[in-house]
């Protein structure tokens, strides 16, 4: 609006026949009839402005209106591109301020007027609403609203981020919001996926940080704008909450390890593991937990039954170990996510507690903890054995004990009276001998478990042989134990 030295194309531009501004013989009259409570910046010479206006004569007769044209006007202040009175009347305005500017003829179209639209020596009245204000020297403005207590990592170029935002124009008009879409904005930073100002504004942010970002038009959508929501030459304001950050080159990270001592065995590919976990996003929001289901998660390791990052994290663990594992999306559920639970490109954090693991090729492990010095007879198949025992999980959780019963426990070996692993552990014992017998589930209660025994659980029996009676082999009525 108000461009000098061009043939009259719209009202309030100077005629080509008289391009020099008129001398200032008087002044404009400014009525600041609405001033916003907050004014972060005022118009000064060299600034660009975007504003709506209604132009009229002193008698109230309408002359022109940007509202009727359907687009706000953009102008440069103090460079002679606007008629002198409007140029002067705009200075000192705040965004969202409304002014009525009365411009005398010598600061408008003077004694020549403007064709048939504006007669000579005409005073004009402009009702102006300032929508936007920027300068070519402006930088992207960032202001941190809140920060998390801990920031382990901040956004760098080539990182991939997920964030929520509310986007408004400088006058407060909302043009977009990820909250309304119920989906984060996901993008690489510094790779041209975003407008330049957002690329800059996100740098250095931490997960959980809320940041206010103001982006001048030349680092946003510039002269073209974007669709119907963002007009040309619009300053954009974003309130951003960073939800997630990773780099496409990231591997899993393991921290907060608690490794029990001693660690006699570490998991390998092909082992079957039982573990508890809490699964959260980087912002701490829980998406799943085995504890609420009151059941461990059971799976084979290194065989693709779980996401690659967890598969990798479960290798080399010990019985009872705890560790926190951070898994980038390319080692989790990737760009697709998982249903309504895990959004696309989400970093996942697992707090894992290993309960036990075994290998399908494992045998029953027998550790003799006490053996009498004299041992002439040992137990064998078909013998009736009497024994005490405590049965626990690998983590020490007691499941059963013979001390809970009035009578001592007994069983005939090889007669399928006890689980196979315990049957094997009771063979070859001397009276008074004590053993720790570790029974993998395929020699115990298997994948289904049993009453009081979790599925696929490794069991540990602490047994003591009290006495035994030699059995009768199949096909025999009796055997001689000694000469009469």
C-alpha angles and dihedrals in degrees: 000000000000098000117173126225099025131110108264106276101153134011120281096029116121119256118249088236092065114026102155115095114250117254115263105255097158139353142263121256113233123198109190095197095164124032118176118236093239120047112175094173141011129215115262137171112294094030126121117227135194116200147154120234144181114206123200144158123257090265090059096254109149118247108171141339135197088207090063090048089054096231136079119242124248122208144165116236124227098007099098094253094118129053107274098248095051091044090054095041093055095055115105093021123141126217109273092018116135121211137177108214120193110200121196118222096257089058092044125036098327123199094337099056121195112287115277092331101066120029120216118278092019125158112219131204122210123193103199133189112191111219104170143011132187145146131218088239092058120122128204105278119217129183124179113228097183137352132202120251090244128035113185095169139014132203117277132176113286091027119128115229139189116203143162120226147176112213122201138166117247090266091058098258110146114232101170144356131187088206091064089051089046090224133098123242107250122198150138113255122232095007099100096261091116134042110278094251094054090048087057097039095055095053114112096015121142127215107271094023119132114210134183111218125188115193124191116226096254088061093043126041097322123194095346099053118197124277118305096313102062115047123209116282094015125160109222127214121200130187102199131193112193110219103171145006135186140144123237087235094056122122124196117288124215122202143150090046118180110188116187119227126264102032104191097173139023127204121258137185111295096030119128112229137194117202143157121226146177113213119204140161121245090267090060098253111143117233099173143357133185091209092070089055090050088226135099122241108248125198148136116265124237095004101101099258092124133034112292095249094055091042088057094044094054093059116100097015126142131223107280095011120149124204140161114228125193112201122194115221095253086063093041128036097326126202093334099057119197118284116289093325105066118035123219117283094009123163110224129209121202125191101201131194113189111217100179144314137199141178123242087235094055118124129207109283117218122193117183108217097175134012127178117242091236115053114160100155131037133189122265141170114309093022119130106231130195115202148157121227148172116207118202142158120256090263090059098258106151113229105170140358133190086221088073090068130071095226128053115256119257137179140169108241115238093015096103091248093130134025114287095249094054091044089055092045092055094054122098093020128144123220107272093021119136127206143178108219119192111201121194114216095255086064091039132039097324129211094326096052120205142250103319092355119106119231115273092004123163108226129208119205122196101198137180122190109225099178142324141201122218112249132224115253116237112279094026127106092199143337131222110251095186141343115280 
